[in-house]
């Protein structure tokens, strides 16, 4: 998306951490017994993977559908994707599922894990230097730590989420999924989200649903152009649960 990034970790290290986290998740959460759900997710994942254009793309993408009622999904460095079975009830069409998976794959393609860890390391190093070189009041030092968290880490996370939305929108459109379904997906997610404990956006790691849909609407003309081009060249995925 043309944004400058701070990337300190080698790709191999991140891939290894992604593989370890994925293996641990598979040990902790059972996979769905539904072969139909696995085939459905495989169809959407493969359609998206065929359109990936990135020098940082994994050689292969592996996914697991986990038996978990929460509407969630994730992607890890190394090309590992987890989909909760509950997501399949909220993402009502294959295009809406593509919007979620495209978003998660975008986090990997854009190296957001590397950027997030790098930002955290820089923030921690700055606080260590301040503690070692100044006679600073512990309360002030703690305040600086809080400021680094809210002023650096969370904004990076919101930037990642917004960027992944837009990259994922383009990806699903190139794969032949109607990008307009992405907006409907986030409206469905909003209906299913609990409002309890919702705080202001600047203290959140995710943009509000309204912000997300507005950003998607602004990029929609480009995505529709990609979508119509994809359909013209025969990209007509047909994935059914």
N, C-alpha and C positions, 0 to 999 in steps of 0.2 A: 504493500500500500504506500510505498515511498517514505516510510517513517524510519528514522535512524534508530539503531538498536545497540545496546551494550550486551555483548555475548562473550562470556569469559570461559565457559566450560566446553571441552571437546565433545563432539557429537557422540563418540563412542561411550563416554562416561554417562551421558544422558540416556542413551539407548539401554545401557546396562541397568541403570536405575529404573527405567520404564519397564523392562522385562521383570525385574525383581518385584516391583510394585504390582504388576499384573498377575504374577504367579501367586503372590500373597493374597490378592483379592479373590483369586479362583479357589484358594484353600479356605477362605473365610465365608464365601457366599456361594450357594449351590447354583449350578447352571439350570436353565429351564429344561423340563423334560419334553417340551413341545417341539417336535420336528418341524411343524408348520411355521412356527415363529422363527426358528433358526433359518429356514429356507427364505423366508420373507426378508429378514435382515441381511442375509447373504446377497440376495438379489439387489437390494438398494446399495449395499456397500460396494459390490463389484461394479455397478454402474458408475458410481462416483470415482472409484479408484482408477477406472479407465481414462478419466479426464484430468487426472492430477498432472499439473505442469509445474514442477519445482525441483531444483537441484537438491533439496533437502528431503525429498519424499522417500519413505521407506521402500525397500525393494518389494515387500509384500505387506498386506494389511491382514491382521488376524483379529477376529471378533469373538466375543462370547455373549450370549443372552443370559443374564442372571435372573434368577427367580427372586425378584424384589418389586414390591408394589409401587415404589416411588417412581415418578416420571423423570428419570435421569439417564444420562449417558456420559461417557468420558472417553478420551483418547490419550494415549501415553507415548512418549518418545520410543521409537522402535516399531511404531505402527500397530500398537495394541489398542483395541477398541472394546469397551464394555457398554452394553445396553441393558437397562433394567426392563423387565417385562412390563412394568407399569407404564413405561413410556408408550408402549404400543396401543394403549387405550386412550392416550391423550393426543398423540400424533395420529389423526384420523385417516390420513391417506399416505400413500407411498411417498408423495412429494413432501408432505410434512415431516415424515421420518427422514427424508433426504436433507431437509433443512437442518435438522438436529445433527445428523451424522456429518454433514458437510461442515457445520460449525465446529464440531469436535476435531475433525481431521484438519481443519484450518489452524487450530492451535498447534498441531504438530508441524505443519508445513511452514508456519511463520515463526517457529522456534520460540514460542512464548514461554515454555518451561525454562529454557536457557536464560532468557531475558529476565524472568521473574527471579530466579535464583541469583543471577548476577547482580541485580539491583539490591537484593537482600544482603548479599555479601559486602557490597560497597557501603551500604548503610551501617552494617555492623562494624566494619573496619573504621569508619569515620567516628563512631562512638567510642571505640577502643582507643583511638588516637587522642580524642578529646579527654578521655578519662586519664590517660597516661601522661599527658603533657600540660594539663591545667589543674589548678586546685579548685575544681568546680563543685558546687553544692550538689549532693546526691539527688536532691529533688529536681534541680534544674537539669541534671543529666537524664533523669527519668523522663522529664518533660521533652527533652530532645529526642529520646527514643520514641515517645508517643508521636512527636511531630514527624519523625522519619517514617513511622508506620502509616499515618494518615496522609502525609504529604508526598510520599513516594510509592510505597508498596501498593496501597489501595488504588490510587490513580492509575498505576501501571496495569493493575488487574482490570479495571474498567476499560482501559484502552484496549487491552487484549480481547475482552469480550466483544466490544464494538467492532474491532477489526476482524475477529473471527466470524461475526455475523455477516459482514460484507464479503469476505473471501468465500465463506460457505455459500452465500447467495449466488455468486458467480459460478462456483463449482457445480451446484445443483442445476443451474441453468444450462451450463455446457453439457451436462449429462442428460439433458432432455426432460428434466422435472420442472414443472411450472413454478417459477420463482414467487408468484403471487401467493402460493400456499405457505410461504415462510411467514408472512404477516398473519395469516389465519392461525398458524401454529402457535405464535407467541400470544395471540388472543386466547387460544385454548389453554395455554399454560397459565395465563393470568387468571382465568376462571377457576383453575384448579389450585392456584397458589393460596396459601393461608395468609391472611393479612395480619395475623398476630405477630407482634414484635417487629413489624416493618419500620425501619428507620429512614432518615433522610438519605438521599442518593449519595451524598459526598462521604458518608460513612459506610457505604456498601461496596462489595467487590464486584457487583454487577450493575449495569445500567437498569433503570426502571423499564417496565414493559413499554411505556409510552415513548421513552427515548429510543428504544430498540426499533419499534415499528416506524417511528418517524425517520430514523436513519435508513431503514430498509426501503421506505417509500421514496426517499431521495435518490437511491441507487437503482430503483426499479427499472427506469427506462433502459439503462445499460444492460441489466440482467435480462429483460425481455428481448432485447436484440440478440443476446447470446442464446437465449432459449429458442427463438425462431430460427436462428442459424443451425442450431443443433438438430431441431426437428427436420429441417430441410435436408440435412445430410444423413437422415435415417436414425437419429438417436431418439428412439421411442421406447423407453423402459416400461415394462409391464410387470410390476411387482405387486402381488396380492397376498394378503395374510390368509 
